[in-house]
């Protein structure tokens, strides 16, 4: 027998409530649902009572005002714990959950807190330490999925025939090709030993030699060979912006660089690694998308910003308007964890326009840069951090996404260590 949809009884139908209900009930739990404002439409369906009133035989969640508002306001977050799980937006004593799961999840997934923090910034710089997740001690757990399972448990206890979809854990290793012609790759790539020459002073790197082309081929070959060895899906991101103090990539006009992008684009998902200027300027973003399309001959739909340059909501609004359909910037470069509190893709919600967009956000949990402090305390410490993050994503049934920068593999003193950590990360995923 087909499972009946969950009816959410609410005082109003708002895009915020619809957005987060889709993520929690459909995307995570696998349920169909409907928001209703008339009790006569409840029927014999499972009911979530999202009001302060009472409905017999329902799951009650006393609502916070957040999902019925417009725009942004200061929000004071006071975290508590229930059965060892942190939460905020405390609910009424007669609620079946001690907090408003819809409002709390919306606050995290929409990145509500970043709108206020970043709106006056010229360079983003929203760090892990700025987040409520870090301050309240749940940055390293996929809290939205944990909360969703708490809701599932309450629903199953009240409506015995309910079933929920299982998690679908998988992994993606993604690579930022920041500095493909660096002269320090010889130790990790045996097939290009002795072939590099110094190009630091060469204007825009437009005349890179065949020997230097071997460098980027070797880097990409190394990454692809290891992902294939462990059966890990992979993605690559290439910069095509102008050089600046934030962006040091090669010229997009370089023939060898263009050839590598095209070759890789045939066999692997590849996207644009947008510059710092593109995160702020629609003109720069449009120019870089045009360049990448000219190189590949295909529409550009995949994007990544440096996480420290991501500015909410400006960065997302402009790339969405330019036809980008996937963004892979949602994470922290200074700490492992769950920036949006979730480990699976979700649509970008524009809080200024109060609408759900078509831009799909793919969060990541781990970067090689974020592991530097852990590696400084020893290889085993870094491996412990990696295991913990993977365990959380597996428990959530989400996608474990790791980010690796090619320039991390060029420092001779760190080569063996970063290789060990990289291969350990890909190897441990299937255990």
N, C-alpha and C positions, 0 to 999 in steps of 0.2 A: 504493500500500500504506500502510495506517495505521501511523503511527509508534508504536513500542512505548514504554511508560512507562519513565521512569528509575527504577531501583531504588536506594534509598539504604540501604546496609547499615550498620547502627548497633548499638551494644550495647544500645540501648533506644529505645522510642518515647516521646518526650516532647512535650508541647504546644508547648514553645519551638521544638523542631526542626521540628515540623509547620507551625508558623506561618511561620517564615522560609523554609522550603522552598517553601511555597505562593507567597510573594511573589517569590522569586528564580526558581524553575523555572517556575511557571505564569504569574504576572502579568507578569513581565518577559520571560522567554524563550519562553513559550507552550508549555511541555512539561507532559505529565502525569507523575505521579510516585507513588511508594509507598515507605514506610519498611518495611524488613524486618529481622528479627533472626536469621533462619535462612538460611544460605547455600544450602540446597537450593531456596529459592524464587527464586533469581536467574534461572535459566533462560537465555535468550539475549538478555535485555534489557541496555541500557546500564546500567552500574553506577557509582555513586559510593561508594567505600569510606570511610565515615566512622568509621574505627577506626584504632588503631595497628598492626593486623595487616596482612597482605598478601593481596590477591586478584588473581590474574592478569587482565590485560586490563580493568582498572578504572581510574577516576580516583580517586586517593587524596587525601584531605584529612584530615590528622591532627587530631583534635578537641581544642579547648579544653574545659575542664570546664563552661563557662558554661551550655550548653544542657541540662545534666544536673543542674542545681542548682535549689533553691527559694529564693525571697526575694532580698534585696539584700545585697551585700557590697562593701567597697571594692575597686576594680579599678585597678591601676596600668597606664596605657596607655603603651606605648613604641612609637612609630611608626617604621617603616622605609619604604623605597621599593623597588618592583619595576617596572622599565621606566618610571620616572618617575611611578608611581602610588603614593601613600601607602597603607600598610596597617598593621594591628596584629593582635594575637593570632597571633604567628608560629607557623608549623607546623613539622613535622619535615623534615629534609633530603630524605627520600625522597618527600615529598608532591608532587603535580603543581602545586599552587599553594603559594606560600611562606607562606600564612596561612590561618587558618580563616575562610573567607568567610561561613559560616553564623553563627558566633558574633559576628564583627565587625559584620555587617549587623544581627543581632538587637540588639546593644548600641545601635546608632544608631536603628533604627526604633522600638524599644520605648521609647526615651528613658530607658534604664536610669540614665544619669548624673543625670537630673533628679530622680529619686526621692530621692536622698540630698541633693541641693542644696536642694530646695524643701520638704522635709517639715516643717521647723521654721519656715518663712516664713509670714508673715501676708499677704504681698502678691506672692508669686511672685518676680518680678524675676530670673528666669533669663535672663541676657543672652548675646549672642553670644560675648562675651569669656570667659564661663564654660565654654564648650563645648570638648570634645576636638577638634572639627572646626576651631575657630578656633586653638587652641593648636598643632595639628599641621599647619595650613596647607591644609586641604581644605574649608573652609566654602563656598567659591564653586564647587564642582564637585559634581555629583550622583554621589557616590562609590559608592553601592550599585548603581546601574545600570552604572557603569564596571566594578566588580568582577564583576557578573553577566556582562558581555560577555567578561571574561577567562575565566570559567568556560565560557561557550559556546565560546570558541576552543579550550579544552582538550578539551571534549567532542567537538567537530567533528573534531579531529585524531585522536582515538582511535576514534570511531564515525562513519565517513564518511558514512553516510546520514542523519545527523541534520539537521533543519532547525529554524529558530527564527523566531518571528513578528517582523515588522518593527515599528519604533516607530510610535506614533500621536500625533505632536506636535499639540497644539492649545493654544488660549489662552483665558483667562478674565480679564476685568477686573472687580474687585469693589470695592464702594464702601461706606464707613462713613458714614452720615448722622449725624454727631455733633452738629452745631450748625446745624440747618436754617434758623433764623430770624436768623442773624447779619446784622448791618447792614453788612457789608463786601463784599457780593457784586456791587456795581453795576459794577465795572470788567470783570468777566469775563462778565457776562450783560446784554447791551445792552437786552433787552426789559423790564428791571425797574428801570432807572435812576431814581433819585429817589424810589422807593416805600418805602424802609425807614424805620423809626423805632426809637429806642432802647428796648429792652425789658429791659435788664440788671436793672432793679430790680423787674420784674413777678413776683409770686409764682407759681412753677410754670409760668409762660407759658401759662396756661389760657385767656386771652382774646385770643389773637393776632388781629390785624385781617386783613382781606382783602388789604391791601397786603403784609403780611408773609407771607401765604400765597403771594403771587407769588414770594417769595424762594425758598422750597423748591421750587416748581414749576420755577422757572428753573434751579436747581442740577440737579435731576433731569433736566430736559429737555436741559441741556448734556451731561451724562454719557451719556444714552441716544443723543443725536444723534451723538456722536463714536464710540461703540461701533458704532452702525449704519453709519456711514460706512466704518469699517474692517472690518466684518464680524466683530467680536469678541463672543463671548458675554459676558454681564454678569450680575452678582449684586448685590443690595443688602441691607444690614444696618441695622436700625433699633433704637435703644435704647428700652426702655419701663420702665426701672428708675427708682427714686427718685433725686433729685439728691443728690450728695455731693461731697466734694473731688475724687473721681476721675471722677465722671459729671455732666456738665452739660447733658444733653439736655433736650428739651422734655417737658412733661407728656404722658403717654400718654392723658390725658383730652381733650386739645385736639382739637377737631372737625376743623380743617383738617389737622392732622398725621395724624390717623386716616384722613382721606379720601385723602391722598397715599399712605399705606401700602397702603390697599385698592386704589387704582387701579394702583399699580405691581405689586402682587401678582398681578394678572390676567395681566400680560404678561411678567414677568421672575421668575426665582427670587429669593425674598426670605426673609431669615431674621432672627433676633433677634440684636441686638448686646448680649450680656449684660453686666451691670454688674460692677464689682469685687466687690460683695457676693455676687453670684450665683456667682462662681467659688469662693467659700468656703462659702456657706450654701445647703443644699438648699431651705430655706424661701424664700429670696429667688429662687432659680432657678425654683422652682415658681410663685411669684407672677408673675414676668415672663412665663413661658410662658403662664400663664392669661390675662394681659393681652393678649398678642399674639393668642392664639386668639380672644379676645373681639372684638378689632379686625377680624380677617380672616374669622372664622367657619370657619377651617380648622385642622387639626392643625398644630402647629409641629414641624418635623423638622430644621430647619437652624439652626445656631448659630455665633456667633463671639464669643470673648472678646478683649479687648485682650491681645496676646501677653504683655505683662509681667505680666498677672494670671492667666495660665494656671498652675495648680498641679497637678503630676503626683503621684498619679493622681486626686486628689480631684475636680478640676473635671470630668474626663471621666466618672468613675464616677457622679456625681450627675446630669449631663444625660442620660447613657445610661439611667439608671433612670427618668427622666421622659419618655422616649419620643423624645428627639432621636436622629436617625439619621445626620446629617452634621455634622461640625465643621470650621470653616475658620480655626482659630486657630494652626495649626502653622507658625510662622515667627518671624522676629525683626523687631522694630520699630526696632532700632538698627543693623542691618547687613544688606545683601543676602546671600542665600545659602540653604542647604539645611539647615534645623534638624534634620530627621530623616535627612539624607543621601540623600533620595529625592525624585523629582519627580512621583510619581503617587499616587493614593489608596491607602490601606492601612487595615486594621482595627486598632482600638486593642487592644493586648494588656495585660491587667491583671496586672502582676507580683505583686501581693499575692494575688490569687485564682488565679494561674497558669492563666488561661484567655483564649481569644480571644473578644472581644465582638462585638456587631453594630454598634458605632459606627464609621462610616467617616470617616477623617481625610483631609482634602484640604489638603495643604501649599501654602503660598505662598512665593515667593522674593524678592519685592520690594515695598517700601512707599514711599510718597512721603516719609515721615519718615526712612527709612533712607537716602534720597538727599540729604538736606540737606547733609551734609558734602561730598559729591561736587559738588553744585550750587554750594557755596561756593567750590570750586576752579575753577569755570567750567562752562559748558554742555557743552562738548565732553568734559570729564572725566566728567560725569554720563552722557552718551550712551555713552561707552566702557564704563562699568560696566553699563549696561542691555544693550548688545550682548553683553557677555561672558556675562551670566546667561542671556539668551535662547539664545545659541549652545549653552550647556551643556544646557539643557532640550531643545533640538532634537536634540542628539547623543544624549541619553538616551531620546528618544522619549516624553517625559512631557508634563505639562500646565504651561504657563507661566502662573502666576497673579500678577497685580499687584494691590496694594491701594492705594486712593486715599481720602483723608479729605476730606470737603467743606470742613472748616475750613482746610485747606492752601490752598484757592483763595480765601479771604476776605482774606488779608493783601495790601493794595494794592501794597506794594513787591515782592511775589513773584508777583503775578498772571500777568504775561506769561511769566515764566520757568517756572512750574509748568504753565501751559497748553502751552508749547512742549515740555516734557519729557513731559507726559502724551500729547500727540498724537504725538510722536516714538515713544514706547513702543508705542502701538497700531499705528502705521504700519510700524515696523520688523519686527513679528512675522511678516509674510507674505513678507519678502524673503529 
